[in-house]
Amino acid sequence: RKTGTYHQKVDAKGSSQLCPECGADVPKDLSVRIHSCPECHVVMPRDVASGKIIVNRGMAAVEGLAVKLDVEEDSVESR
């Protein structure tokens, strides 16, 4: 674990059945490898779509958390 990093567990359940662009429910069998949304018409590989859903869930989970930036005085130019 690196210092200054944050890790958030995200539930991946159902991530391959949702559209990452519009959130529509897009049921598909495991044999279907392409995500094709009938609502917003986005098309992408199923694993990419699922990954985007997981990222979105992670971002939603950490939204609003304070972020501390370590900035040294010498790194900021005087104006």
mmCIF file of the N, C-alpha and C atoms, coordinates in Angstrom:
data_MODEL
# 
_entry.id   MODEL 
# 
loop_
_atom_site.group_PDB 
_atom_site.id 
_atom_site.type_symbol 
_atom_site.label_atom_id 
_atom_site.label_alt_id 
_atom_site.label_comp_id 
_atom_site.label_asym_id 
_atom_site.label_entity_id 
_atom_site.label_seq_id 
_atom_site.pdbx_PDB_ins_code 
_atom_site.Cartn_x 
_atom_site.Cartn_y 
_atom_site.Cartn_z 
_atom_site.occupancy 
_atom_site.B_iso_or_equiv 
_atom_site.pdbx_formal_charge 
_atom_site.auth_seq_id 
_atom_site.auth_comp_id 
_atom_site.auth_asym_id 
_atom_site.auth_atom_id 
_atom_site.pdbx_PDB_model_num 
ATOM 1   N N  . ARG A 1 1  ? 0.845   -1.183  0.000   1.00 0.00 ? 1  ARG A N  1 
ATOM 2   C CA . ARG A 1 1  ? 0.000   0.000   0.000   1.00 0.00 ? 1  ARG A CA 1 
ATOM 3   C C  . ARG A 1 1  ? 0.887   1.242   0.000   1.00 0.00 ? 1  ARG A C  1 
ATOM 4   N N  . LYS A 1 2  ? 0.601   2.145   -0.906  1.00 0.00 ? 2  LYS A N  1 
ATOM 5   C CA . LYS A 1 2  ? 1.378   3.374   -0.987  1.00 0.00 ? 2  LYS A CA 1 
ATOM 6   C C  . LYS A 1 2  ? 0.824   4.413   -0.019  1.00 0.00 ? 2  LYS A C  1 
ATOM 7   N N  . THR A 1 3  ? 1.719   5.216   0.527   1.00 0.00 ? 3  THR A N  1 
ATOM 8   C CA . THR A 1 3  ? 1.306   6.316   1.379   1.00 0.00 ? 3  THR A CA 1 
ATOM 9   C C  . THR A 1 3  ? 0.575   7.353   0.538   1.00 0.00 ? 3  THR A C  1 
ATOM 10  N N  . GLY A 1 4  ? -0.495  7.885   1.067   1.00 0.00 ? 4  GLY A N  1 
ATOM 11  C CA . GLY A 1 4  ? -1.227  8.929   0.368   1.00 0.00 ? 4  GLY A CA 1 
ATOM 12  C C  . GLY A 1 4  ? -2.234  8.421   -0.641  1.00 0.00 ? 4  GLY A C  1 
ATOM 13  N N  . THR A 1 5  ? -2.484  7.116   -0.657  1.00 0.00 ? 5  THR A N  1 
ATOM 14  C CA . THR A 1 5  ? -3.483  6.574   -1.580  1.00 0.00 ? 5  THR A CA 1 
ATOM 15  C C  . THR A 1 5  ? -4.684  6.088   -0.784  1.00 0.00 ? 5  THR A C  1 
ATOM 16  N N  . TYR A 1 6  ? -5.801  5.974   -1.457  1.00 0.00 ? 6  TYR A N  1 
ATOM 17  C CA . TYR A 1 6  ? -7.028  5.510   -0.829  1.00 0.00 ? 6  TYR A CA 1 
ATOM 18  C C  . TYR A 1 6  ? -7.609  4.404   -1.692  1.00 0.00 ? 6  TYR A C  1 
ATOM 19  N N  . HIS A 1 7  ? -8.070  3.351   -1.060  1.00 0.00 ? 7  HIS A N  1 
ATOM 20  C CA . HIS A 1 7  ? -8.677  2.233   -1.777  1.00 0.00 ? 7  HIS A CA 1 
ATOM 21  C C  . HIS A 1 7  ? -10.105 2.055   -1.284  1.00 0.00 ? 7  HIS A C  1 
ATOM 22  N N  . GLN A 1 8  ? -11.025 1.885   -2.214  1.00 0.00 ? 8  GLN A N  1 
ATOM 23  C CA . GLN A 1 8  ? -12.434 1.706   -1.874  1.00 0.00 ? 8  GLN A CA 1 
ATOM 24  C C  . GLN A 1 8  ? -12.929 0.428   -2.541  1.00 0.00 ? 8  GLN A C  1 
ATOM 25  N N  . LYS A 1 9  ? -13.468 -0.492  -1.762  1.00 0.00 ? 9  LYS A N  1 
ATOM 26  C CA . LYS A 1 9  ? -14.057 -1.693  -2.347  1.00 0.00 ? 9  LYS A CA 1 
ATOM 27  C C  . LYS A 1 9  ? -15.385 -1.331  -2.992  1.00 0.00 ? 9  LYS A C  1 
ATOM 28  N N  . VAL A 1 10 ? -15.644 -1.946  -4.145  1.00 0.00 ? 10 VAL A N  1 
ATOM 29  C CA . VAL A 1 10 ? -16.858 -1.669  -4.903  1.00 0.00 ? 10 VAL A CA 1 
ATOM 30  C C  . VAL A 1 10 ? -17.526 -2.992  -5.243  1.00 0.00 ? 10 VAL A C  1 
ATOM 31  N N  . ASP A 1 11 ? -18.836 -3.052  -5.106  1.00 0.00 ? 11 ASP A N  1 
ATOM 32  C CA . ASP A 1 11 ? -19.590 -4.251  -5.466  1.00 0.00 ? 11 ASP A CA 1 
ATOM 33  C C  . ASP A 1 11 ? -19.704 -4.334  -6.985  1.00 0.00 ? 11 ASP A C  1 
ATOM 34  N N  . ALA A 1 12 ? -19.141 -5.373  -7.567  1.00 0.00 ? 12 ALA A N  1 
ATOM 35  C CA . ALA A 1 12 ? -19.166 -5.542  -9.027  1.00 0.00 ? 12 ALA A CA 1 
ATOM 36  C C  . ALA A 1 12 ? -20.428 -6.254  -9.509  1.00 0.00 ? 12 ALA A C  1 
ATOM 37  N N  . LYS A 1 13 ? -21.264 -6.710  -8.578  1.00 0.00 ? 13 LYS A N  1 
ATOM 38  C CA . LYS A 1 13 ? -22.454 -7.476  -8.952  1.00 0.00 ? 13 LYS A CA 1 
ATOM 39  C C  . LYS A 1 13 ? -23.355 -6.678  -9.895  1.00 0.00 ? 13 LYS A C  1 
ATOM 40  N N  . GLY A 1 14 ? -23.712 -7.292  -10.999 1.00 0.00 ? 14 GLY A N  1 
ATOM 41  C CA . GLY A 1 14 ? -24.626 -6.685  -11.957 1.00 0.00 ? 14 GLY A CA 1 
ATOM 42  C C  . GLY A 1 14 ? -24.004 -5.641  -12.864 1.00 0.00 ? 14 GLY A C  1 
ATOM 43  N N  . SER A 1 15 ? -22.698 -5.423  -12.740 1.00 0.00 ? 15 SER A N  1 
ATOM 44  C CA . SER A 1 15 ? -22.058 -4.361  -13.518 1.00 0.00 ? 15 SER A CA 1 
ATOM 45  C C  . SER A 1 15 ? -22.080 -4.621  -15.021 1.00 0.00 ? 15 SER A C  1 
ATOM 46  N N  . SER A 1 16 ? -22.178 -5.875  -15.423 1.00 0.00 ? 16 SER A N  1 
ATOM 47  C CA . SER A 1 16 ? -22.209 -6.174  -16.861 1.00 0.00 ? 16 SER A CA 1 
ATOM 48  C C  . SER A 1 16 ? -23.619 -6.098  -17.442 1.00 0.00 ? 16 SER A C  1 
ATOM 49  N N  . GLN A 1 17 ? -24.600 -5.806  -16.594 1.00 0.00 ? 17 GLN A N  1 
ATOM 50  C CA . GLN A 1 17 ? -25.989 -5.741  -17.048 1.00 0.00 ? 17 GLN A CA 1 
ATOM 51  C C  . GLN A 1 17 ? -26.516 -4.306  -17.138 1.00 0.00 ? 17 GLN A C  1 
ATOM 52  N N  . LEU A 1 18 ? -25.650 -3.337  -16.886 1.00 0.00 ? 18 LEU A N  1 
ATOM 53  C CA . LEU A 1 18 ? -26.048 -1.930  -16.921 1.00 0.00 ? 18 LEU A CA 1 
ATOM 54  C C  . LEU A 1 18 ? -25.275 -1.185  -17.997 1.00 0.00 ? 18 LEU A C  1 
ATOM 55  N N  . CYS A 1 19 ? -25.865 -0.123  -18.505 1.00 0.00 ? 19 CYS A N  1 
ATOM 56  C CA . CYS A 1 19 ? -25.183 0.720   -19.481 1.00 0.00 ? 19 CYS A CA 1 
ATOM 57  C C  . CYS A 1 19 ? -24.382 1.784   -18.728 1.00 0.00 ? 19 CYS A C  1 
ATOM 58  N N  . PRO A 1 20 ? -23.081 1.898   -19.000 1.00 0.00 ? 20 PRO A N  1 
ATOM 59  C CA . PRO A 1 20 ? -22.279 2.897   -18.300 1.00 0.00 ? 20 PRO A CA 1 
ATOM 60  C C  . PRO A 1 20 ? -22.572 4.328   -18.748 1.00 0.00 ? 20 PRO A C  1 
ATOM 61  N N  . GLU A 1 21 ? -23.204 4.482   -19.882 1.00 0.00 ? 21 GLU A N  1 
ATOM 62  C CA . GLU A 1 21 ? -23.489 5.823   -20.396 1.00 0.00 ? 21 GLU A CA 1 
ATOM 63  C C  . GLU A 1 21 ? -24.811 6.379   -19.875 1.00 0.00 ? 21 GLU A C  1 
ATOM 64  N N  . CYS A 1 22 ? -25.867 5.570   -19.874 1.00 0.00 ? 22 CYS A N  1 
ATOM 65  C CA . CYS A 1 22 ? -27.190 6.092   -19.485 1.00 0.00 ? 22 CYS A CA 1 
ATOM 66  C C  . CYS A 1 22 ? -27.785 5.390   -18.266 1.00 0.00 ? 22 CYS A C  1 
ATOM 67  N N  . GLY A 1 23 ? -27.177 4.288   -17.818 1.00 0.00 ? 23 GLY A N  1 
ATOM 68  C CA . GLY A 1 23 ? -27.667 3.576   -16.640 1.00 0.00 ? 23 GLY A CA 1 
ATOM 69  C C  . GLY A 1 23 ? -28.799 2.604   -16.903 1.00 0.00 ? 23 GLY A C  1 
ATOM 70  N N  . ALA A 1 24 ? -29.172 2.431   -18.175 1.00 0.00 ? 24 ALA A N  1 
ATOM 71  C CA . ALA A 1 24 ? -30.268 1.513   -18.514 1.00 0.00 ? 24 ALA A CA 1 
ATOM 72  C C  . ALA A 1 24 ? -29.893 0.077   -18.171 1.00 0.00 ? 24 ALA A C  1 
ATOM 73  N N  . ASP A 1 25 ? -30.890 -0.705  -17.804 1.00 0.00 ? 25 ASP A N  1 
ATOM 74  C CA . ASP A 1 25 ? -30.714 -2.133  -17.561 1.00 0.00 ? 25 ASP A CA 1 
ATOM 75  C C  . ASP A 1 25 ? -30.666 -2.823  -18.920 1.00 0.00 ? 25 ASP A C  1 
ATOM 76  N N  . VAL A 1 26 ? -29.548 -3.516  -19.196 1.00 0.00 ? 26 VAL A N  1 
ATOM 77  C CA . VAL A 1 26 ? -29.364 -4.187  -20.487 1.00 0.00 ? 26 VAL A CA 1 
ATOM 78  C C  . VAL A 1 26 ? -28.988 -5.644  -20.210 1.00 0.00 ? 26 VAL A C  1 
ATOM 79  N N  . PRO A 1 27 ? -29.989 -6.502  -19.920 1.00 0.00 ? 27 PRO A N  1 
ATOM 80  C CA . PRO A 1 27 ? -29.692 -7.901  -19.614 1.00 0.00 ? 27 PRO A CA 1 
ATOM 81  C C  . PRO A 1 27 ? -29.067 -8.611  -20.805 1.00 0.00 ? 27 PRO A C  1 
ATOM 82  N N  . LYS A 1 28 ? -28.096 -9.467  -20.503 1.00 0.00 ? 28 LYS A N  1 
ATOM 83  C CA . LYS A 1 28 ? -27.455 -10.259 -21.553 1.00 0.00 ? 28 LYS A CA 1 
ATOM 84  C C  . LYS A 1 28 ? -26.867 -11.520 -20.949 1.00 0.00 ? 28 LYS A C  1 
ATOM 85  N N  . ASP A 1 29 ? -26.834 -12.582 -21.744 1.00 0.00 ? 29 ASP A N  1 
ATOM 86  C CA . ASP A 1 29 ? -26.193 -13.821 -21.323 1.00 0.00 ? 29 ASP A CA 1 
ATOM 87  C C  . ASP A 1 29 ? -24.684 -13.632 -21.326 1.00 0.00 ? 29 ASP A C  1 
ATOM 88  N N  . LEU A 1 30 ? -23.981 -14.482 -20.588 1.00 0.00 ? 30 LEU A N  1 
ATOM 89  C CA . LEU A 1 30 ? -22.526 -14.403 -20.520 1.00 0.00 ? 30 LEU A CA 1 
ATOM 90  C C  . LEU A 1 30 ? -21.878 -14.580 -21.889 1.00 0.00 ? 30 LEU A C  1 
ATOM 91  N N  . SER A 1 31 ? -22.532 -15.301 -22.776 1.00 0.00 ? 31 SER A N  1 
ATOM 92  C CA . SER A 1 31 ? -21.969 -15.533 -24.113 1.00 0.00 ? 31 SER A CA 1 
ATOM 93  C C  . SER A 1 31 ? -21.966 -14.267 -24.977 1.00 0.00 ? 31 SER A C  1 
ATOM 94  N N  . VAL A 1 32 ? -22.763 -13.273 -24.604 1.00 0.00 ? 32 VAL A N  1 
ATOM 95  C CA . VAL A 1 32 ? -22.812 -12.013 -25.357 1.00 0.00 ? 32 VAL A CA 1 
ATOM 96  C C  . VAL A 1 32 ? -21.656 -11.138 -24.883 1.00 0.00 ? 32 VAL A C  1 
ATOM 97  N N  . ARG A 1 33 ? -20.681 -10.888 -25.756 1.00 0.00 ? 33 ARG A N  1 
ATOM 98  C CA . ARG A 1 33 ? -19.459 -10.186 -25.377 1.00 0.00 ? 33 ARG A CA 1 
ATOM 99  C C  . ARG A 1 33 ? -19.473 -8.700  -25.726 1.00 0.00 ? 33 ARG A C  1 
ATOM 100 N N  . ILE A 1 34 ? -20.513 -8.238  -26.407 1.00 0.00 ? 34 ILE A N  1 
ATOM 101 C CA . ILE A 1 34 ? -20.621 -6.828  -26.789 1.00 0.00 ? 34 ILE A CA 1 
ATOM 102 C C  . ILE A 1 34 ? -21.810 -6.204  -26.060 1.00 0.00 ? 34 ILE A C  1 
ATOM 103 N N  . HIS A 1 35 ? -21.562 -5.056  -25.438 1.00 0.00 ? 35 HIS A N  1 
ATOM 104 C CA . HIS A 1 35 ? -22.642 -4.288  -24.809 1.00 0.00 ? 35 HIS A CA 1 
ATOM 105 C C  . HIS A 1 35 ? -23.218 -3.374  -25.878 1.00 0.00 ? 35 HIS A C  1 
ATOM 106 N N  . SER A 1 36 ? -24.515 -3.477  -26.100 1.00 0.00 ? 36 SER A N  1 
ATOM 107 C CA . SER A 1 36 ? -25.210 -2.633  -27.068 1.00 0.00 ? 36 SER A CA 1 
ATOM 108 C C  . SER A 1 36 ? -26.485 -2.131  -26.408 1.00 0.00 ? 36 SER A C  1 
ATOM 109 N N  . CYS A 1 37 ? -26.505 -0.852  -26.058 1.00 0.00 ? 37 CYS A N  1 
ATOM 110 C CA . CYS A 1 37 ? -27.634 -0.291  -25.316 1.00 0.00 ? 37 CYS A CA 1 
ATOM 111 C C  . CYS A 1 37 ? -28.764 0.117   -26.254 1.00 0.00 ? 37 CYS A C  1 
ATOM 112 N N  . PRO A 1 38 ? -29.959 -0.412  -26.021 1.00 0.00 ? 38 PRO A N  1 
ATOM 113 C CA . PRO A 1 38 ? -31.103 -0.032  -26.853 1.00 0.00 ? 38 PRO A CA 1 
ATOM 114 C C  . PRO A 1 38 ? -31.622 1.379   -26.537 1.00 0.00 ? 38 PRO A C  1 
ATOM 115 N N  . GLU A 1 39 ? -31.219 1.926   -25.400 1.00 0.00 ? 39 GLU A N  1 
ATOM 116 C CA . GLU A 1 39 ? -31.687 3.262   -24.996 1.00 0.00 ? 39 GLU A CA 1 
ATOM 117 C C  . GLU A 1 39 ? -30.837 4.378   -25.602 1.00 0.00 ? 39 GLU A C  1 
ATOM 118 N N  . CYS A 1 40 ? -29.512 4.337   -25.348 1.00 0.00 ? 40 CYS A N  1 
ATOM 119 C CA . CYS A 1 40 ? -28.640 5.427   -25.813 1.00 0.00 ? 40 CYS A CA 1 
ATOM 120 C C  . CYS A 1 40 ? -27.782 5.026   -27.010 1.00 0.00 ? 40 CYS A C  1 
ATOM 121 N N  . HIS A 1 41 ? -27.884 3.760   -27.418 1.00 0.00 ? 41 HIS A N  1 
ATOM 122 C CA . HIS A 1 41 ? -27.224 3.218   -28.611 1.00 0.00 ? 41 HIS A CA 1 
ATOM 123 C C  . HIS A 1 41 ? -25.698 3.137   -28.514 1.00 0.00 ? 41 HIS A C  1 
ATOM 124 N N  . VAL A 1 42 ? -25.147 3.209   -27.313 1.00 0.00 ? 42 VAL A N  1 
ATOM 125 C CA . VAL A 1 42 ? -23.704 3.048   -27.161 1.00 0.00 ? 42 VAL A CA 1 
ATOM 126 C C  . VAL A 1 42 ? -23.355 1.574   -27.362 1.00 0.00 ? 42 VAL A C  1 
ATOM 127 N N  . VAL A 1 43 ? -22.219 1.323   -28.025 1.00 0.00 ? 43 VAL A N  1 
ATOM 128 C CA . VAL A 1 43 ? -21.745 -0.036  -28.279 1.00 0.00 ? 43 VAL A CA 1 
ATOM 129 C C  . VAL A 1 43 ? -20.281 -0.101  -27.862 1.00 0.00 ? 43 VAL A C  1 
ATOM 130 N N  . MET A 1 44 ? -19.942 -1.110  -27.066 1.00 0.00 ? 44 MET A N  1 
ATOM 131 C CA . MET A 1 44 ? -18.559 -1.310  -26.630 1.00 0.00 ? 44 MET A CA 1 
ATOM 132 C C  . MET A 1 44 ? -18.409 -2.734  -26.117 1.00 0.00 ? 44 MET A C  1 
ATOM 133 N N  . PRO A 1 45 ? -17.180 -3.208  -25.974 1.00 0.00 ? 45 PRO A N  1 
ATOM 134 C CA . PRO A 1 45 ? -16.988 -4.544  -25.405 1.00 0.00 ? 45 PRO A CA 1 
ATOM 135 C C  . PRO A 1 45 ? -17.610 -4.635  -24.008 1.00 0.00 ? 45 PRO A C  1 
ATOM 136 N N  . ARG A 1 46 ? -18.200 -5.769  -23.733 1.00 0.00 ? 46 ARG A N  1 
ATOM 137 C CA . ARG A 1 46 ? -18.887 -5.986  -22.454 1.00 0.00 ? 46 ARG A CA 1 
ATOM 138 C C  . ARG A 1 46 ? -17.976 -5.709  -21.261 1.00 0.00 ? 46 ARG A C  1 
ATOM 139 N N  . ASP A 1 47 ? -16.729 -6.175  -21.320 1.00 0.00 ? 47 ASP A N  1 
ATOM 140 C CA . ASP A 1 47 ? -15.808 -5.988  -20.200 1.00 0.00 ? 47 ASP A CA 1 
ATOM 141 C C  . ASP A 1 47 ? -15.457 -4.516  -19.994 1.00 0.00 ? 47 ASP A C  1 
ATOM 142 N N  . VAL A 1 48 ? -15.370 -3.760  -21.073 1.00 0.00 ? 48 VAL A N  1 
ATOM 143 C CA . VAL A 1 48 ? -15.102 -2.323  -20.966 1.00 0.00 ? 48 VAL A CA 1 
ATOM 144 C C  . VAL A 1 48 ? -16.293 -1.631  -20.305 1.00 0.00 ? 48 VAL A C  1 
ATOM 145 N N  . ALA A 1 49 ? -17.500 -1.972  -20.738 1.00 0.00 ? 49 ALA A N  1 
ATOM 146 C CA . ALA A 1 49 ? -18.712 -1.387  -20.154 1.00 0.00 ? 49 ALA A CA 1 
ATOM 147 C C  . ALA A 1 49 ? -18.797 -1.707  -18.663 1.00 0.00 ? 49 ALA A C  1 
ATOM 148 N N  . SER A 1 50 ? -18.518 -2.950  -18.308 1.00 0.00 ? 50 SER A N  1 
ATOM 149 C CA . SER A 1 50 ? -18.553 -3.368  -16.912 1.00 0.00 ? 50 SER A CA 1 
ATOM 150 C C  . SER A 1 50 ? -17.506 -2.609  -16.097 1.00 0.00 ? 50 SER A C  1 
ATOM 151 N N  . GLY A 1 51 ? -16.314 -2.455  -16.663 1.00 0.00 ? 51 GLY A N  1 
ATOM 152 C CA . GLY A 1 51 ? -15.252 -1.705  -15.989 1.00 0.00 ? 51 GLY A CA 1 
ATOM 153 C C  . GLY A 1 51 ? -15.647 -0.263  -15.735 1.00 0.00 ? 51 GLY A C  1 
ATOM 154 N N  . LYS A 1 52 ? -16.324 0.347   -16.695 1.00 0.00 ? 52 LYS A N  1 
ATOM 155 C CA . LYS A 1 52 ? -16.775 1.731   -16.526 1.00 0.00 ? 52 LYS A CA 1 
ATOM 156 C C  . LYS A 1 52 ? -17.807 1.839   -15.405 1.00 0.00 ? 52 LYS A C  1 
ATOM 157 N N  . ILE A 1 53 ? -18.686 0.854   -15.304 1.00 0.00 ? 53 ILE A N  1 
ATOM 158 C CA . ILE A 1 53 ? -19.673 0.842   -14.216 1.00 0.00 ? 53 ILE A CA 1 
ATOM 159 C C  . ILE A 1 53 ? -18.955 0.758   -12.872 1.00 0.00 ? 53 ILE A C  1 
ATOM 160 N N  . ILE A 1 54 ? -17.950 -0.100  -12.778 1.00 0.00 ? 54 ILE A N  1 
ATOM 161 C CA . ILE A 1 54 ? -17.203 -0.263  -11.527 1.00 0.00 ? 54 ILE A CA 1 
ATOM 162 C C  . ILE A 1 54 ? -16.479 1.032   -11.164 1.00 0.00 ? 54 ILE A C  1 
ATOM 163 N N  . VAL A 1 55 ? -15.870 1.684   -12.150 1.00 0.00 ? 55 VAL A N  1 
ATOM 164 C CA . VAL A 1 55 ? -15.217 2.973   -11.897 1.00 0.00 ? 55 VAL A CA 1 
ATOM 165 C C  . VAL A 1 55 ? -16.244 3.997   -11.419 1.00 0.00 ? 55 VAL A C  1 
ATOM 166 N N  . ASN A 1 56 ? -17.398 4.048   -12.071 1.00 0.00 ? 56 ASN A N  1 
ATOM 167 C CA . ASN A 1 56 ? -18.451 4.988   -11.665 1.00 0.00 ? 56 ASN A CA 1 
ATOM 168 C C  . ASN A 1 56 ? -18.902 4.734   -10.230 1.00 0.00 ? 56 ASN A C  1 
ATOM 169 N N  . ARG A 1 57 ? -19.038 3.471   -9.856  1.00 0.00 ? 57 ARG A N  1 
ATOM 170 C CA . ARG A 1 57 ? -19.434 3.135   -8.484  1.00 0.00 ? 57 ARG A CA 1 
ATOM 171 C C  . ARG A 1 57 ? -18.359 3.566   -7.494  1.00 0.00 ? 57 ARG A C  1 
ATOM 172 N N  . GLY A 1 58 ? -17.118 3.345   -7.860  1.00 0.00 ? 58 GLY A N  1 
ATOM 173 C CA . GLY A 1 58 ? -16.016 3.758   -6.992  1.00 0.00 ? 58 GLY A CA 1 
ATOM 174 C C  . GLY A 1 58 ? -15.963 5.264   -6.815  1.00 0.00 ? 58 GLY A C  1 
ATOM 175 N N  . MET A 1 59 ? -16.137 5.992   -7.903  1.00 0.00 ? 59 MET A N  1 
ATOM 176 C CA . MET A 1 59 ? -16.122 7.451   -7.832  1.00 0.00 ? 59 MET A CA 1 
ATOM 177 C C  . MET A 1 59 ? -17.292 7.965   -6.986  1.00 0.00 ? 59 MET A C  1 
ATOM 178 N N  . ALA A 1 60 ? -18.450 7.339   -7.127  1.00 0.00 ? 60 ALA A N  1 
ATOM 179 C CA . ALA A 1 60 ? -19.615 7.738   -6.329  1.00 0.00 ? 60 ALA A CA 1 
ATOM 180 C C  . ALA A 1 60 ? -19.371 7.461   -4.848  1.00 0.00 ? 60 ALA A C  1 
ATOM 181 N N  . ALA A 1 61 ? -18.644 6.377   -4.545  1.00 0.00 ? 61 ALA A N  1 
ATOM 182 C CA . ALA A 1 61 ? -18.388 6.004   -3.154  1.00 0.00 ? 61 ALA A CA 1 
ATOM 183 C C  . ALA A 1 61 ? -17.447 6.987   -2.464  1.00 0.00 ? 61 ALA A C  1 
ATOM 184 N N  . VAL A 1 62 ? -16.537 7.592   -3.208  1.00 0.00 ? 62 VAL A N  1 
ATOM 185 C CA . VAL A 1 62 ? -15.569 8.504   -2.594  1.00 0.00 ? 62 VAL A CA 1 
ATOM 186 C C  . VAL A 1 62 ? -15.913 9.974   -2.819  1.00 0.00 ? 62 VAL A C  1 
ATOM 187 N N  . GLU A 1 63 ? -17.003 10.224  -3.514  1.00 0.00 ? 63 GLU A N  1 
ATOM 188 C CA . GLU A 1 63 ? -17.403 11.609  -3.779  1.00 0.00 ? 63 GLU A CA 1 
ATOM 189 C C  . GLU A 1 63 ? -17.604 12.358  -2.473  1.00 0.00 ? 63 GLU A C  1 
ATOM 190 N N  . GLY A 1 64 ? -17.036 13.526  -2.399  1.00 0.00 ? 64 GLY A N  1 
ATOM 191 C CA . GLY A 1 64 ? -17.195 14.348  -1.208  1.00 0.00 ? 64 GLY A CA 1 
ATOM 192 C C  . GLY A 1 64 ? -16.132 14.132  -0.148  1.00 0.00 ? 64 GLY A C  1 
ATOM 193 N N  . LEU A 1 65 ? -15.262 13.142  -0.328  1.00 0.00 ? 65 LEU A N  1 
ATOM 194 C CA . LEU A 1 65 ? -14.180 12.952  0.635   1.00 0.00 ? 65 LEU A CA 1 
ATOM 195 C C  . LEU A 1 65 ? -13.151 14.057  0.448   1.00 0.00 ? 65 LEU A C  1 
ATOM 196 N N  . ALA A 1 66 ? -12.652 14.568  1.541   1.00 0.00 ? 66 ALA A N  1 
ATOM 197 C CA . ALA A 1 66 ? -11.637 15.618  1.467   1.00 0.00 ? 66 ALA A CA 1 
ATOM 198 C C  . ALA A 1 66 ? -10.339 15.048  0.921   1.00 0.00 ? 66 ALA A C  1 
ATOM 199 N N  . VAL A 1 67 ? -9.656  15.851  0.166   1.00 0.00 ? 67 VAL A N  1 
ATOM 200 C CA . VAL A 1 67 ? -8.364  15.450  -0.386  1.00 0.00 ? 67 VAL A CA 1 
ATOM 201 C C  . VAL A 1 67 ? -7.323  16.427  0.118   1.00 0.00 ? 67 VAL A C  1 
ATOM 202 N N  . LYS A 1 68 ? -6.275  15.897  0.746   1.00 0.00 ? 68 LYS A N  1 
ATOM 203 C CA . LYS A 1 68 ? -5.194  16.738  1.236   1.00 0.00 ? 68 LYS A CA 1 
ATOM 204 C C  . LYS A 1 68 ? -4.080  16.715  0.205   1.00 0.00 ? 68 LYS A C  1 
ATOM 205 N N  . LEU A 1 69 ? -3.692  17.882  -0.262  1.00 0.00 ? 69 LEU A N  1 
ATOM 206 C CA . LEU A 1 69 ? -2.592  17.984  -1.200  1.00 0.00 ? 69 LEU A CA 1 
ATOM 207 C C  . LEU A 1 69 ? -1.373  18.481  -0.454  1.00 0.00 ? 69 LEU A C  1 
ATOM 208 N N  . ASP A 1 70 ? -0.276  17.738  -0.552  1.00 0.00 ? 70 ASP A N  1 
ATOM 209 C CA . ASP A 1 70 ? 0.966   18.161  0.072   1.00 0.00 ? 70 ASP A CA 1 
ATOM 210 C C  . ASP A 1 70 ? 1.729   19.018  -0.927  1.00 0.00 ? 70 ASP A C  1 
ATOM 211 N N  . VAL A 1 71 ? 1.783   20.307  -0.658  1.00 0.00 ? 71 VAL A N  1 
ATOM 212 C CA . VAL A 1 71 ? 2.486   21.233  -1.539  1.00 0.00 ? 71 VAL A CA 1 
ATOM 213 C C  . VAL A 1 71 ? 3.556   21.925  -0.720  1.00 0.00 ? 71 VAL A C  1 
ATOM 214 N N  . GLU A 1 72 ? 4.786   21.841  -1.200  1.00 0.00 ? 72 GLU A N  1 
ATOM 215 C CA . GLU A 1 72 ? 5.882   22.513  -0.523  1.00 0.00 ? 72 GLU A CA 1 
ATOM 216 C C  . GLU A 1 72 ? 5.912   23.967  -0.966  1.00 0.00 ? 72 GLU A C  1 
ATOM 217 N N  . GLU A 1 73 ? 6.265   24.851  -0.036  1.00 0.00 ? 73 GLU A N  1 
ATOM 218 C CA . GLU A 1 73 ? 6.313   26.273  -0.375  1.00 0.00 ? 73 GLU A CA 1 
ATOM 219 C C  . GLU A 1 73 ? 7.264   26.540  -1.527  1.00 0.00 ? 73 GLU A C  1 
ATOM 220 N N  . ASP A 1 74 ? 8.383   25.824  -1.573  1.00 0.00 ? 74 ASP A N  1 
ATOM 221 C CA . ASP A 1 74 ? 9.374   26.042  -2.627  1.00 0.00 ? 74 ASP A CA 1 
ATOM 222 C C  . ASP A 1 74 ? 8.853   25.658  -4.003  1.00 0.00 ? 74 ASP A C  1 
ATOM 223 N N  . SER A 1 75 ? 7.808   24.840  -4.061  1.00 0.00 ? 75 SER A N  1 
ATOM 224 C CA . SER A 1 75 ? 7.306   24.385  -5.356  1.00 0.00 ? 75 SER A CA 1 
ATOM 225 C C  . SER A 1 75 ? 6.325   25.369  -5.984  1.00 0.00 ? 75 SER A C  1 
ATOM 226 N N  . VAL A 1 76 ? 5.937   26.388  -5.228  1.00 0.00 ? 76 VAL A N  1 
ATOM 227 C CA . VAL A 1 76 ? 4.995   27.386  -5.732  1.00 0.00 ? 76 VAL A CA 1 
ATOM 228 C C  . VAL A 1 76 ? 5.767   28.666  -6.028  1.00 0.00 ? 76 VAL A C  1 
ATOM 229 N N  . GLU A 1 77 ? 5.685   29.128  -7.269  1.00 0.00 ? 77 GLU A N  1 
ATOM 230 C CA . GLU A 1 77 ? 6.404   30.345  -7.648  1.00 0.00 ? 77 GLU A CA 1 
ATOM 231 C C  . GLU A 1 77 ? 5.753   31.561  -7.011  1.00 0.00 ? 77 GLU A C  1 
ATOM 232 N N  . SER A 1 78 ? 6.576   32.505  -6.564  1.00 0.00 ? 78 SER A N  1 
ATOM 233 C CA . SER A 1 78 ? 6.062   33.772  -6.032  1.00 0.00 ? 78 SER A CA 1 
ATOM 234 C C  . SER A 1 78 ? 5.660   34.655  -7.188  1.00 0.00 ? 78 SER A C  1 
ATOM 235 N N  . ARG A 1 79 ? 4.572   35.371  -7.010  1.00 0.00 ? 79 ARG A N  1 
ATOM 236 C CA . ARG A 1 79 ? 4.104   36.257  -8.089  1.00 0.00 ? 79 ARG A CA 1 
ATOM 237 C C  . ARG A 1 79 ? 4.308   37.680  -7.696  1.00 0.00 ? 79 ARG A C  1 
# 
